[in-house]
Amino acid sequence: MEFLSNTVALSRMQFALTATFHMLWPVLTTGMGIYLVIVEALWLKTRNRDYYYHARFWSKLYVLNFGIGVATGIPMEFQFGTNWASFSEATGDFFGSIIGFEASMAFMLEAGFLGIMLFGWERVNSVIHLFATVMVAFGANLSTFWILTANSWMQTPSGGEFIDGKFVVRDFFEAMFSPFMLNSVLHMFFATLETSLFVIGGISAWYILNQRNSEFFAKSLKVVLAVAIAVAPLQIYIGHLSGEQVYHYQPTKLAAMEAQWNTTPAGQGADWSLVAWPNEKSEKNDWEITVPNALGYILEFKQKLSEPVRGLKSWQPEDRPHLLPLIYYAFRIMIAIGFFFAGLMLWSTLQWLRGKLSGETIAQQRWLLRAWVIAAPLGYIAVESGWIVRCVGRQPWTVYGQIRTADAASNLPAQTVLSSLIVYAAIYSLLFVAALFFGSRIIRRGPKFDLPIPGEEKPPIETDSAEHLPNQRPAEAQQ
């Protein structure tokens, strides 16, 4: 097969594999860190034991994701030196600095306070412990900031110029705050938070459906719902702003996202294809269902656009993104999941206002709870779909309009890259199975209600006391 002898294609596939797999883990830690801050703060404010036990329980899933995220993130970054040395040499003065900031500032901050958060409950003051949890969450989200800053610069390079194939920085802060940066950081921040909220909510719903600590997990479901009320609609709006930026700065990507082959001149209405099947060979859609003039309302909230919507035919084939069906449907999957989350949030809020989510009645909302369980993995799919659109849609450029992907790859034997790709695939498969095994074991065992609470005297040890049963609450153990 020709593909197996193509170094660039194999390097792209290897980076896609490592990046896609790695992304699964920090997506949860960045959002769950904020949740841990919320429940620990609620415990300090109310001294309600349930919030303390929530902080202890969910932190187990946090550390599992953190560990696998570290194990998979370091090899991914090493590829900038092994598989993409030409890119690193050309952009290292800026891009390398940003990646270095991510490791030295964000990762070290998160890792440094993680031990206090996990093991410091009875060793440090409660306020100091909350501060450690805040620093863990801040470090995780600071990592997102630096990664998105670097990637946004690749999407819309600014702050300098390329001289003899090397990027020379003129204004470091202009390069940092490239046109895509702010919306990209916000979009990813809310994506990780939203994903984490629906994972926590989905797991809580699973416990309630299985009649395990229903009142306890009703609290966690309502905490995530209270945050999702703001996050779900905000994420849709920020996604819309990001789409507008693609319209202005990356017209080739927009044409691929919307399967637009022909240019719509400025001042005319642009149709929007609801679903279609783009055919690169024939340079048209084999079939499509369109909504007349809808693209104008989507991009600028008006029928006629102020700028033309360029079609794919206005570029030479070598200057267009490929894998059009992947880009087209990944974009629509991301949007559909975003609106599903908003709809589920609205449905849940209405039931909450009706008093249907109390500890005594929430178990009766079985369809609602099933919807939350279904929603648990969807955030991952939406995030991965968004990154597919972002990165595959940027092709054939590594740095948009400046460095082609074919010129960014290292000059390595294809067999060497294929061998490392196979090794990565095998190791990551084992890590995925291990993560599912340990994650499911944490969930099956459930929270432990016999953990000592800082600031409270330990109860006397009584072997027949339900208070000391690890996986049951006292009231339930007596039934």
Contacts in CASP RR format, 6 or more apart in sequence:
PFRMAT RR
TARGET T0000
AUTHOR 0000-0000-0000
METHOD contacts of the structure
MODEL  1
MEFLSNTVALSRMQFALTATFHMLWPVLTTGMGIYLVIVEALWLKTRNRD
YYYHARFWSKLYVLNFGIGVATGIPMEFQFGTNWASFSEATGDFFGSIIG
FEASMAFMLEAGFLGIMLFGWERVNSVIHLFATVMVAFGANLSTFWILTA
NSWMQTPSGGEFIDGKFVVRDFFEAMFSPFMLNSVLHMFFATLETSLFVI
GGISAWYILNQRNSEFFAKSLKVVLAVAIAVAPLQIYIGHLSGEQVYHYQ
PTKLAAMEAQWNTTPAGQGADWSLVAWPNEKSEKNDWEITVPNALGYILE
FKQKLSEPVRGLKSWQPEDRPHLLPLIYYAFRIMIAIGFFFAGLMLWSTL
QWLRGKLSGETIAQQRWLLRAWVIAAPLGYIAVESGWIVRCVGRQPWTVY
GQIRTADAASNLPAQTVLSSLIVYAAIYSLLFVAALFFGSRIIRRGPKFD
LPIPGEEKPPIETDSAEHLPNQRPAEAQQ
3 9 0 8 1.000
3 10 0 8 1.000
4 10 0 8 1.000
4 414 0 8 1.000
4 418 0 8 1.000
5 414 0 8 1.000
6 414 0 8 1.000
7 409 0 8 1.000
7 410 0 8 1.000
7 411 0 8 1.000
7 412 0 8 1.000
7 413 0 8 1.000
7 414 0 8 1.000
7 417 0 8 1.000
8 405 0 8 1.000
8 406 0 8 1.000
8 409 0 8 1.000
10 414 0 8 1.000
10 417 0 8 1.000
10 418 0 8 1.000
10 421 0 8 1.000
11 79 0 8 1.000
11 83 0 8 1.000
11 84 0 8 1.000
11 409 0 8 1.000
11 410 0 8 1.000
11 412 0 8 1.000
11 417 0 8 1.000
12 405 0 8 1.000
12 409 0 8 1.000
13 421 0 8 1.000
14 79 0 8 1.000
14 83 0 8 1.000
14 417 0 8 1.000
14 420 0 8 1.000
14 421 0 8 1.000
14 424 0 8 1.000
15 76 0 8 1.000
15 79 0 8 1.000
15 83 0 8 1.000
15 84 0 8 1.000
17 421 0 8 1.000
17 424 0 8 1.000
17 425 0 8 1.000
17 428 0 8 1.000
18 72 0 8 1.000
18 73 0 8 1.000
18 75 0 8 1.000
18 76 0 8 1.000
18 79 0 8 1.000
18 424 0 8 1.000
18 428 0 8 1.000
19 76 0 8 1.000
19 387 0 8 1.000
19 391 0 8 1.000
20 384 0 8 1.000
20 387 0 8 1.000
21 72 0 8 1.000
21 428 0 8 1.000
21 431 0 8 1.000
21 432 0 8 1.000
22 69 0 8 1.000
22 72 0 8 1.000
22 73 0 8 1.000
22 76 0 8 1.000
23 383 0 8 1.000
23 384 0 8 1.000
23 387 0 8 1.000
24 380 0 8 1.000
24 384 0 8 1.000
25 65 0 8 1.000
25 66 0 8 1.000
25 67 0 8 1.000
25 68 0 8 1.000
25 69 0 8 1.000
25 72 0 8 1.000
25 435 0 8 1.000
26 65 0 8 1.000
26 69 0 8 1.000
26 140 0 8 1.000
26 143 0 8 1.000
26 144 0 8 1.000
26 192 0 8 1.000
27 191 0 8 1.000
27 192 0 8 1.000
27 195 0 8 1.000
27 196 0 8 1.000
27 379 0 8 1.000
27 380 0 8 1.000
27 383 0 8 1.000
28 61 0 8 1.000
28 62 0 8 1.000
28 65 0 8 1.000
28 192 0 8 1.000
28 195 0 8 1.000
28 196 0 8 1.000
28 199 0 8 1.000
29 62 0 8 1.000
29 65 0 8 1.000
29 66 0 8 1.000
29 69 0 8 1.000
29 140 0 8 1.000
30 137 0 8 1.000
30 140 0 8 1.000
30 141 0 8 1.000
30 143 0 8 1.000
30 144 0 8 1.000
30 189 0 8 1.000
30 192 0 8 1.000
30 193 0 8 1.000
30 196 0 8 1.000
31 137 0 8 1.000
31 140 0 8 1.000
31 141 0 8 1.000
31 192 0 8 1.000
31 193 0 8 1.000
31 195 0 8 1.000
31 196 0 8 1.000
31 197 0 8 1.000
32 58 0 8 1.000
32 61 0 8 1.000
32 62 0 8 1.000
32 65 0 8 1.000
32 196 0 8 1.000
32 199 0 8 1.000
32 200 0 8 1.000
33 62 0 8 1.000
33 133 0 8 1.000
33 136 0 8 1.000
33 137 0 8 1.000
33 140 0 8 1.000
33 196 0 8 1.000
34 137 0 8 1.000
34 141 0 8 1.000
34 193 0 8 1.000
34 196 0 8 1.000
35 58 0 8 1.000
35 196 0 8 1.000
35 197 0 8 1.000
35 200 0 8 1.000
35 223 0 8 1.000
35 224 0 8 1.000
35 227 0 8 1.000
36 55 0 8 1.000
36 58 0 8 1.000
36 59 0 8 1.000
36 62 0 8 1.000
36 117 0 8 1.000
36 133 0 8 1.000
36 136 0 8 1.000
36 137 0 8 1.000
37 130 0 8 1.000
37 133 0 8 1.000
37 134 0 8 1.000
37 137 0 8 1.000
38 223 0 8 1.000
38 227 0 8 1.000
39 51 0 8 1.000
39 54 0 8 1.000
39 55 0 8 1.000
39 58 0 8 1.000
39 220 0 8 1.000
39 223 0 8 1.000
40 51 0 8 1.000
40 52 0 8 1.000
40 55 0 8 1.000
40 129 0 8 1.000
40 130 0 8 1.000
40 133 0 8 1.000
41 130 0 8 1.000
42 48 0 8 1.000
42 51 0 8 1.000
42 223 0 8 1.000
43 49 0 8 1.000
43 51 0 8 1.000
43 52 0 8 1.000
43 54 0 8 1.000
43 55 0 8 1.000
44 126 0 8 1.000
44 127 0 8 1.000
44 130 0 8 1.000
49 453 0 8 1.000
50 216 0 8 1.000
50 219 0 8 1.000
51 219 0 8 1.000
52 453 0 8 1.000
53 216 0 8 1.000
53 447 0 8 1.000
53 448 0 8 1.000
53 449 0 8 1.000
53 451 0 8 1.000
54 216 0 8 1.000
54 219 0 8 1.000
54 220 0 8 1.000
54 223 0 8 1.000
54 447 0 8 1.000
55 133 0 8 1.000
56 121 0 8 1.000
56 447 0 8 1.000
56 448 0 8 1.000
56 451 0 8 1.000
57 446 0 8 1.000
57 447 0 8 1.000
57 448 0 8 1.000
58 200 0 8 1.000
58 220 0 8 1.000
59 117 0 8 1.000
59 118 0 8 1.000
60 442 0 8 1.000
61 439 0 8 1.000
61 442 0 8 1.000
61 443 0 8 1.000
63 114 0 8 1.000
63 118 0 8 1.000
64 435 0 8 1.000
64 438 0 8 1.000
64 439 0 8 1.000
64 442 0 8 1.000
65 435 0 8 1.000
66 110 0 8 1.000
66 114 0 8 1.000
68 431 0 8 1.000
68 434 0 8 1.000
68 435 0 8 1.000
70 107 0 8 1.000
70 111 0 8 1.000
71 431 0 8 1.000
72 428 0 8 1.000
72 431 0 8 1.000
75 424 0 8 1.000
77 99 0 8 1.000
77 103 0 8 1.000
80 87 0 8 1.000
80 88 0 8 1.000
80 96 0 8 1.000
80 99 0 8 1.000
81 88 0 8 1.000
81 410 0 8 1.000
82 410 0 8 1.000
82 412 0 8 1.000
83 409 0 8 1.000
83 410 0 8 1.000
83 412 0 8 1.000
83 417 0 8 1.000
84 398 0 8 1.000
84 408 0 8 1.000
84 409 0 8 1.000
84 410 0 8 1.000
85 410 0 8 1.000
86 407 0 8 1.000
86 408 0 8 1.000
86 409 0 8 1.000
86 410 0 8 1.000
86 411 0 8 1.000
87 95 0 8 1.000
87 398 0 8 1.000
87 399 0 8 1.000
87 403 0 8 1.000
87 408 0 8 1.000
87 409 0 8 1.000
88 95 0 8 1.000
88 96 0 8 1.000
89 166 0 8 1.000
90 162 0 8 1.000
90 165 0 8 1.000
90 166 0 8 1.000
90 167 0 8 1.000
90 399 0 8 1.000
90 403 0 8 1.000
90 408 0 8 1.000
91 167 0 8 1.000
91 399 0 8 1.000
91 403 0 8 1.000
92 167 0 8 1.000
93 166 0 8 1.000
93 167 0 8 1.000
93 168 0 8 1.000
93 169 0 8 1.000
94 153 0 8 1.000
94 167 0 8 1.000
94 169 0 8 1.000
94 172 0 8 1.000
94 175 0 8 1.000
95 150 0 8 1.000
95 153 0 8 1.000
95 154 0 8 1.000
95 167 0 8 1.000
96 150 0 8 1.000
98 146 0 8 1.000
98 149 0 8 1.000
98 150 0 8 1.000
98 153 0 8 1.000
98 176 0 8 1.000
99 146 0 8 1.000
99 150 0 8 1.000
100 146 0 8 1.000
101 146 0 8 1.000
102 142 0 8 1.000
102 143 0 8 1.000
102 146 0 8 1.000
102 147 0 8 1.000
102 150 0 8 1.000
105 139 0 8 1.000
105 142 0 8 1.000
105 146 0 8 1.000
106 139 0 8 1.000
106 140 0 8 1.000
106 142 0 8 1.000
106 143 0 8 1.000
106 145 0 8 1.000
106 146 0 8 1.000
107 139 0 8 1.000
107 143 0 8 1.000
109 135 0 8 1.000
109 138 0 8 1.000
109 139 0 8 1.000
109 142 0 8 1.000
110 135 0 8 1.000
110 136 0 8 1.000
110 139 0 8 1.000
110 140 0 8 1.000
110 142 0 8 1.000
110 143 0 8 1.000
112 135 0 8 1.000
113 132 0 8 1.000
113 133 0 8 1.000
113 135 0 8 1.000
113 136 0 8 1.000
114 136 0 8 1.000
115 132 0 8 1.000
116 124 0 8 1.000
116 128 0 8 1.000
116 129 0 8 1.000
116 132 0 8 1.000
117 129 0 8 1.000
117 132 0 8 1.000
117 133 0 8 1.000
117 136 0 8 1.000
120 129 0 8 1.000
120 132 0 8 1.000
121 129 0 8 1.000
121 454 0 8 1.000
122 452 0 8 1.000
122 454 0 8 1.000
124 132 0 8 1.000
126 454 0 8 1.000
126 455 0 8 1.000
129 454 0 8 1.000
141 189 0 8 1.000
141 192 0 8 1.000
144 185 0 8 1.000
144 188 0 8 1.000
144 189 0 8 1.000
144 192 0 8 1.000
145 185 0 8 1.000
148 181 0 8 1.000
148 184 0 8 1.000
148 185 0 8 1.000
148 188 0 8 1.000
149 176 0 8 1.000
149 178 0 8 1.000
149 181 0 8 1.000
149 185 0 8 1.000
151 184 0 8 1.000
151 390 0 8 1.000
152 178 0 8 1.000
152 179 0 8 1.000
152 180 0 8 1.000
152 181 0 8 1.000
152 184 0 8 1.000
152 185 0 8 1.000
153 175 0 8 1.000
153 176 0 8 1.000
153 178 0 8 1.000
153 180 0 8 1.000
153 181 0 8 1.000
153 399 0 8 1.000
154 394 0 8 1.000
154 398 0 8 1.000
154 399 0 8 1.000
154 400 0 8 1.000
155 178 0 8 1.000
155 180 0 8 1.000
155 184 0 8 1.000
155 249 0 8 1.000
155 250 0 8 1.000
155 390 0 8 1.000
155 394 0 8 1.000
155 400 0 8 1.000
156 178 0 8 1.000
156 179 0 8 1.000
156 180 0 8 1.000
156 249 0 8 1.000
156 250 0 8 1.000
156 400 0 8 1.000
157 167 0 8 1.000
157 175 0 8 1.000
157 178 0 8 1.000
157 399 0 8 1.000
157 400 0 8 1.000
157 401 0 8 1.000
157 402 0 8 1.000
158 174 0 8 1.000
158 175 0 8 1.000
158 178 0 8 1.000
158 179 0 8 1.000
159 169 0 8 1.000
159 170 0 8 1.000
159 171 0 8 1.000
159 172 0 8 1.000
159 174 0 8 1.000
159 175 0 8 1.000
159 178 0 8 1.000
160 167 0 8 1.000
160 168 0 8 1.000
160 169 0 8 1.000
160 170 0 8 1.000
160 171 0 8 1.000
160 174 0 8 1.000
160 175 0 8 1.000
161 167 0 8 1.000
161 168 0 8 1.000
161 170 0 8 1.000
162 168 0 8 1.000
162 402 0 8 1.000
162 403 0 8 1.000
165 403 0 8 1.000
167 399 0 8 1.000
167 402 0 8 1.000
169 175 0 8 1.000
179 245 0 8 1.000
179 249 0 8 1.000
180 242 0 8 1.000
180 245 0 8 1.000
180 249 0 8 1.000
183 238 0 8 1.000
183 239 0 8 1.000
183 241 0 8 1.000
183 242 0 8 1.000
183 245 0 8 1.000
184 242 0 8 1.000
186 238 0 8 1.000
187 235 0 8 1.000
187 238 0 8 1.000
187 239 0 8 1.000
187 242 0 8 1.000
190 231 0 8 1.000
190 234 0 8 1.000
190 235 0 8 1.000
190 238 0 8 1.000
191 235 0 8 1.000
191 379 0 8 1.000
191 382 0 8 1.000
191 383 0 8 1.000
192 383 0 8 1.000
193 227 0 8 1.000
193 231 0 8 1.000
194 228 0 8 1.000
194 231 0 8 1.000
194 232 0 8 1.000
194 235 0 8 1.000
194 338 0 8 1.000
194 341 0 8 1.000
194 379 0 8 1.000
195 379 0 8 1.000
195 380 0 8 1.000
195 382 0 8 1.000
195 383 0 8 1.000
197 224 0 8 1.000
197 227 0 8 1.000
197 228 0 8 1.000
197 231 0 8 1.000
198 224 0 8 1.000
198 228 0 8 1.000
198 341 0 8 1.000
198 344 0 8 1.000
198 372 0 8 1.000
198 375 0 8 1.000
198 376 0 8 1.000
198 378 0 8 1.000
198 379 0 8 1.000
199 376 0 8 1.000
199 377 0 8 1.000
199 379 0 8 1.000
200 220 0 8 1.000
200 224 0 8 1.000
201 220 0 8 1.000
201 221 0 8 1.000
201 224 0 8 1.000
201 225 0 8 1.000
201 372 0 8 1.000
201 375 0 8 1.000
201 376 0 8 1.000
202 221 0 8 1.000
202 372 0 8 1.000
202 373 0 8 1.000
202 375 0 8 1.000
202 376 0 8 1.000
203 376 0 8 1.000
203 443 0 8 1.000
204 217 0 8 1.000
204 218 0 8 1.000
204 220 0 8 1.000
204 221 0 8 1.000
204 224 0 8 1.000
204 372 0 8 1.000
205 217 0 8 1.000
205 221 0 8 1.000
205 368 0 8 1.000
205 369 0 8 1.000
205 370 0 8 1.000
205 372 0 8 1.000
205 373 0 8 1.000
206 369 0 8 1.000
206 373 0 8 1.000
206 376 0 8 1.000
206 443 0 8 1.000
207 213 0 8 1.000
207 214 0 8 1.000
207 216 0 8 1.000
207 217 0 8 1.000
207 446 0 8 1.000
208 214 0 8 1.000
208 217 0 8 1.000
208 218 0 8 1.000
208 221 0 8 1.000
208 362 0 8 1.000
208 363 0 8 1.000
208 369 0 8 1.000
209 363 0 8 1.000
209 366 0 8 1.000
209 369 0 8 1.000
209 370 0 8 1.000
209 373 0 8 1.000
211 363 0 8 1.000
212 446 0 8 1.000
213 446 0 8 1.000
213 447 0 8 1.000
213 472 0 8 1.000
213 473 0 8 1.000
213 476 0 8 1.000
214 359 0 8 1.000
214 362 0 8 1.000
214 363 0 8 1.000
215 359 0 8 1.000
215 360 0 8 1.000
215 473 0 8 1.000
216 447 0 8 1.000
216 473 0 8 1.000
218 357 0 8 1.000
218 358 0 8 1.000
218 359 0 8 1.000
218 362 0 8 1.000
221 357 0 8 1.000
221 362 0 8 1.000
221 372 0 8 1.000
222 352 0 8 1.000
222 357 0 8 1.000
225 345 0 8 1.000
225 348 0 8 1.000
225 349 0 8 1.000
225 352 0 8 1.000
225 357 0 8 1.000
228 341 0 8 1.000
228 345 0 8 1.000
228 348 0 8 1.000
229 345 0 8 1.000
229 349 0 8 1.000
232 338 0 8 1.000
232 341 0 8 1.000
232 342 0 8 1.000
232 343 0 8 1.000
232 345 0 8 1.000
233 342 0 8 1.000
235 338 0 8 1.000
235 341 0 8 1.000
236 338 0 8 1.000
236 339 0 8 1.000
236 342 0 8 1.000
240 298 0 8 1.000
243 254 0 8 1.000
243 299 0 8 1.000
244 299 0 8 1.000
244 300 0 8 1.000
246 253 0 8 1.000
246 254 0 8 1.000
246 257 0 8 1.000
247 254 0 8 1.000
247 299 0 8 1.000
247 307 0 8 1.000
247 309 0 8 1.000
248 307 0 8 1.000
250 393 0 8 1.000
250 394 0 8 1.000
250 400 0 8 1.000
251 309 0 8 1.000
251 310 0 8 1.000
251 311 0 8 1.000
252 310 0 8 1.000
252 312 0 8 1.000
252 315 0 8 1.000
252 319 0 8 1.000
252 320 0 8 1.000
252 321 0 8 1.000
252 393 0 8 1.000
253 321 0 8 1.000
253 327 0 8 1.000
253 389 0 8 1.000
253 393 0 8 1.000
253 394 0 8 1.000
254 260 0 8 1.000
254 309 0 8 1.000
254 310 0 8 1.000
255 261 0 8 1.000
255 309 0 8 1.000
255 310 0 8 1.000
255 311 0 8 1.000
255 312 0 8 1.000
255 320 0 8 1.000
256 312 0 8 1.000
256 320 0 8 1.000
256 321 0 8 1.000
256 324 0 8 1.000
256 327 0 8 1.000
256 328 0 8 1.000
256 393 0 8 1.000
257 327 0 8 1.000
257 328 0 8 1.000
257 331 0 8 1.000
257 389 0 8 1.000
257 393 0 8 1.000
258 272 0 8 1.000
258 273 0 8 1.000
258 295 0 8 1.000
258 309 0 8 1.000
258 328 0 8 1.000
259 273 0 8 1.000
259 276 0 8 1.000
259 278 0 8 1.000
259 285 0 8 1.000
259 288 0 8 1.000
259 324 0 8 1.000
259 328 0 8 1.000
260 270 0 8 1.000
260 273 0 8 1.000
260 309 0 8 1.000
260 310 0 8 1.000
260 311 0 8 1.000
260 312 0 8 1.000
261 278 0 8 1.000
261 283 0 8 1.000
261 284 0 8 1.000
261 285 0 8 1.000
261 311 0 8 1.000
261 312 0 8 1.000
261 313 0 8 1.000
262 311 0 8 1.000
262 313 0 8 1.000
263 308 0 8 1.000
263 309 0 8 1.000
263 310 0 8 1.000
263 311 0 8 1.000
263 313 0 8 1.000
263 314 0 8 1.000
264 270 0 8 1.000
264 271 0 8 1.000
264 295 0 8 1.000
264 305 0 8 1.000
264 308 0 8 1.000
264 309 0 8 1.000
264 311 0 8 1.000
265 308 0 8 1.000
266 304 0 8 1.000
266 305 0 8 1.000
266 306 0 8 1.000
266 307 0 8 1.000
266 308 0 8 1.000
267 304 0 8 1.000
267 305 0 8 1.000
267 306 0 8 1.000
268 304 0 8 1.000
268 305 0 8 1.000
269 293 0 8 1.000
269 295 0 8 1.000
269 296 0 8 1.000
269 303 0 8 1.000
269 304 0 8 1.000
269 305 0 8 1.000
270 293 0 8 1.000
270 295 0 8 1.000
270 296 0 8 1.000
270 299 0 8 1.000
270 305 0 8 1.000
270 309 0 8 1.000
271 290 0 8 1.000
271 291 0 8 1.000
271 292 0 8 1.000
271 293 0 8 1.000
271 294 0 8 1.000
271 295 0 8 1.000
272 290 0 8 1.000
272 291 0 8 1.000
272 294 0 8 1.000
272 295 0 8 1.000
272 296 0 8 1.000
272 298 0 8 1.000
273 285 0 8 1.000
273 288 0 8 1.000
273 289 0 8 1.000
273 290 0 8 1.000
273 291 0 8 1.000
274 288 0 8 1.000
274 289 0 8 1.000
274 290 0 8 1.000
274 291 0 8 1.000
275 288 0 8 1.000
275 289 0 8 1.000
275 332 0 8 1.000
276 285 0 8 1.000
276 286 0 8 1.000
276 287 0 8 1.000
276 288 0 8 1.000
276 289 0 8 1.000
276 290 0 8 1.000
276 328 0 8 1.000
277 285 0 8 1.000
277 286 0 8 1.000
277 287 0 8 1.000
277 288 0 8 1.000
277 325 0 8 1.000
278 284 0 8 1.000
278 285 0 8 1.000
278 286 0 8 1.000
278 324 0 8 1.000
278 325 0 8 1.000
278 328 0 8 1.000
279 285 0 8 1.000
279 286 0 8 1.000
280 317 0 8 1.000
280 322 0 8 1.000
280 324 0 8 1.000
283 312 0 8 1.000
283 313 0 8 1.000
293 303 0 8 1.000
295 305 0 8 1.000
295 309 0 8 1.000
296 302 0 8 1.000
296 303 0 8 1.000
296 304 0 8 1.000
296 305 0 8 1.000
297 303 0 8 1.000
299 305 0 8 1.000
299 309 0 8 1.000
300 306 0 8 1.000
312 320 0 8 1.000
318 396 0 8 1.000
319 396 0 8 1.000
320 396 0 8 1.000
321 327 0 8 1.000
321 392 0 8 1.000
321 393 0 8 1.000
321 394 0 8 1.000
321 395 0 8 1.000
321 396 0 8 1.000
322 395 0 8 1.000
322 396 0 8 1.000
323 392 0 8 1.000
323 395 0 8 1.000
326 388 0 8 1.000
326 392 0 8 1.000
327 388 0 8 1.000
327 389 0 8 1.000
327 392 0 8 1.000
327 393 0 8 1.000
330 385 0 8 1.000
330 386 0 8 1.000
330 388 0 8 1.000
330 389 0 8 1.000
330 392 0 8 1.000
331 385 0 8 1.000
331 386 0 8 1.000
331 389 0 8 1.000
333 381 0 8 1.000
333 382 0 8 1.000
333 385 0 8 1.000
334 382 0 8 1.000
334 385 0 8 1.000
334 386 0 8 1.000
334 389 0 8 1.000
337 378 0 8 1.000
337 379 0 8 1.000
337 381 0 8 1.000
337 382 0 8 1.000
337 385 0 8 1.000
338 382 0 8 1.000
340 375 0 8 1.000
340 378 0 8 1.000
341 375 0 8 1.000
341 378 0 8 1.000
341 379 0 8 1.000
344 371 0 8 1.000
344 372 0 8 1.000
344 375 0 8 1.000
347 368 0 8 1.000
347 371 0 8 1.000
348 357 0 8 1.000
348 368 0 8 1.000
348 372 0 8 1.000
351 357 0 8 1.000
351 365 0 8 1.000
351 368 0 8 1.000
355 361 0 8 1.000
356 362 0 8 1.000
356 364 0 8 1.000
356 365 0 8 1.000
357 365 0 8 1.000
362 369 0 8 1.000
363 369 0 8 1.000
394 400 0 8 1.000
395 405 0 8 1.000
396 404 0 8 1.000
396 405 0 8 1.000
396 406 0 8 1.000
397 403 0 8 1.000
397 404 0 8 1.000
397 405 0 8 1.000
398 404 0 8 1.000
398 405 0 8 1.000
398 407 0 8 1.000
398 408 0 8 1.000
399 408 0 8 1.000
445 470 0 8 1.000
445 471 0 8 1.000
446 471 0 8 1.000
447 471 0 8 1.000
448 470 0 8 1.000
448 471 0 8 1.000
449 467 0 8 1.000
449 469 0 8 1.000
449 470 0 8 1.000
449 471 0 8 1.000
449 472 0 8 1.000
449 473 0 8 1.000
449 474 0 8 1.000
450 467 0 8 1.000
450 468 0 8 1.000
450 469 0 8 1.000
450 470 0 8 1.000
452 458 0 8 1.000
459 465 0 8 1.000
459 467 0 8 1.000
459 468 0 8 1.000
461 468 0 8 1.000
462 468 0 8 1.000
466 472 0 8 1.000
466 474 0 8 1.000
466 477 0 8 1.000
466 478 0 8 1.000
467 474 0 8 1.000
469 477 0 8 1.000
END
